[in-house]
Amino acid sequence: MPMKSPDAEGRSSLFGRVRRMVGRSSVGRGWRQGSALELWQRSLSFAALGFLTLVPLLIVISAADPAHGQGFAQWLGQGLGVSVASRKKVEQLIALPGQTLRTTTAFSLAALAVFGLSFGAAVQTTYEKVWGLQPARWWARWRHLVWLAALIGLLLLLATTLWQETLANGVATVVSATLFLWWSQHMLLGGRVRWSALLPGAVATTAGLLGLRVFSRLIFSPLIATNTLAYGPIGTVLVIQSWLVGVGAVVYGGALTGRLLHEELPRVARALKRRR
C-alpha cells in the first residue's frame, strides 16, 4: 500500500481540523439545521402558495380601492426593485382594476381564501420546525386567518400608501415589516417563544429582504426584459415566481438565523466576560 507523504498527511489533518472547527461553530450548526429544515423545498412551497393566494387576492383588493389609482401592479414592480422598463412588463401582466372587478367571482375568492389558509399553515409549520416545537392543535388554525388578514392589510398599505420611493416611506416600510415579522412569529407559534427571542429573527428577515431587493435590481430586472422577449408574458411570471422563492428563503432563513443569534449571543457575551 502506498504511503502518504508528510505534506499530504499534514494537509489532510489540517483540513480535518478546519472541518471539525467549522462544524462546531454557529455557522456549522446553522448549516445542519438548514439542511434538516429542507429550506430549499420549503421555499419552493412558499413561492407556489404565495403566488396562488397573495397575488390574486391583492390584485382584487387593490382594484377595489381605485382612489389611489396606482394599483397592485406598480407596487409589485417596486417590491421587486426592478427598473422602470421592467415594471412596465409587470404592469402589463396584471389586469386593469376595472377588468379585475368585472371578472372576479365569489367562488374564485373562496378558493383563494382556502389556499391562503394553507399558506399560513405552511409558514407556521416551518416556524415550529425552526424552534423545535410540536405542531399546534387543530383548533389553533384560527391564527392562520388572523395572520393572513394582517398580511393582506400590510401589503395593501404598502401598495396604496407607502409605494413611493421616498426616505420617509422607506423607513416606514422597514419598521412596518420588522414589526409584522416579529408579531407573525409570535402569532403563528401561539406565544410559545418569548418576544425577546423572536426579535433577532424579525430583524434578520427584514435585512434579508432589503438584500433581496438589491439582488433583484441587479439580476431580476434584466431577466424580465430578456424573458419577456423570449417567452412572452409567461417569462415575467417565471421571474416573479423565482423572486417569491427568494422571499421564502429569506423569511425562513431569517427565522433560523434569529434563533441562532438568540442562542449564540449569550455564549459570546459569557466568553468575553471570562476573558476579562
Secondary structure, 3 states (H helix, E strand, C coil): CCCCCHHHHHHHHHHHHHHHHHHHCHHHHHHHHHHHHCHHHHHHHHHHHHHHHHHHHHHHHHHCCCCCCCHHHHHHHHHHCCCHHHHHHHHHHCCCHHHHHHHCCHHHHHHHHHHHHHHHHHHHHHHHHHHCCCCCCHHHHHHHHHHHHHHHHHHHHHHHCCCCCCHHHHHHHHHHHHHHHHHHHHHHCCCCCCHHHHHHHHHHHHHHHHHHHHHHHHHHHHHHHHHHHHHCHHHHHHHHHHHHHHHHHHHHHHHHHHHHHHHHHHHHHHHHHHHC
